[in-house]
Amino acid sequence: MKSIMKHICLLIFMCLMCIDVYGQGFDLTIRQEARGTAQGEWDVTLENASPCVILNAYLDCTGFQSRRDIDPKVILKQGDACIVNDGQRINPSESLRFVYAWEDRFPFKLLNQSVACS
Ligand SMILES: *[C@@H]1O[C@H](CO)[C@@H](O)[C@H](O)[C@H]1NC(C)=O
């Protein structure tokens, strides 16, 4: 009996690990660094490092501002959310880049996304 419980616990633990790995692994990756050339300019790369197609990705853009125009096809602010790539598909290994200008780095977070695996 004790050993069965141990096995069940191990199974549950492994399942939780799976969910975690998958959850992380399929998310759009957001990288951001200061641009060397100008102060207060930030270079953001959004990359699909997952093996699936990502679409309808939204970032949390609450309070986000930029002194520089950003290509609305890359990200478009709609209220507190920014829609990525006009909601269109981002293929595996594909990445999108944009630059914004503000004194402080903005902490972009993924709000939600859809994933399509073939
Ligand atoms: C994702 O977030 C955006 C912005 O808040 C919202 O409009 C959209 O309905 C959400 N999509 C899903 C699938 O929840």
The ligand as a Tripos MOL2 file, in Angstrom:
@<TRIPOS>MOLECULE
LIG
   14    14     1     0     0
SMALL
NO_CHARGES

@<TRIPOS>ATOM
      1 C1         -5.9670   37.6300  -24.8230 C.3       1 LIG1
      2 O1         -5.8680   38.9330  -24.2780 O.3       1 LIG1
      3 C2         -6.4960   39.9330  -25.0710 C.3       1 LIG1
      4 C3         -6.2100   41.2670  -24.4320 C.3       1 LIG1
      5 O2         -6.5660   41.3080  -23.0900 O.3       1 LIG1
      6 C4         -7.9810   39.6550  -25.1950 C.3       1 LIG1
      7 O3         -8.5720   40.6280  -26.0190 O.3       1 LIG1
      8 C5         -8.1620   38.2810  -25.7830 C.3       1 LIG1
      9 O4         -9.5310   37.9570  -25.8150 O.3       1 LIG1
     10 C6         -7.4140   37.2460  -24.9680 C.3       1 LIG1
     11 N1         -7.5220   35.9510  -25.6400 N.am      1 LIG1
     12 C7         -7.8540   34.8560  -24.9890 C.2       1 LIG1
     13 C8         -7.8640   33.6120  -25.7990 C.3       1 LIG1
     14 O5         -8.0970   34.8410  -23.8030 O.2       1 LIG1
@<TRIPOS>BOND
     1     1     2 1
     2     1    10 1
     3     2     3 1
     4     3     4 1
     5     3     6 1
     6     4     5 1
     7     6     7 1
     8     6     8 1
     9     8     9 1
    10     8    10 1
    11    10    11 1
    12    11    12 1
    13    12    13 1
    14    12    14 2
@<TRIPOS>SUBSTRUCTURE
     1 LIG1         1 GROUP 0 **** ****
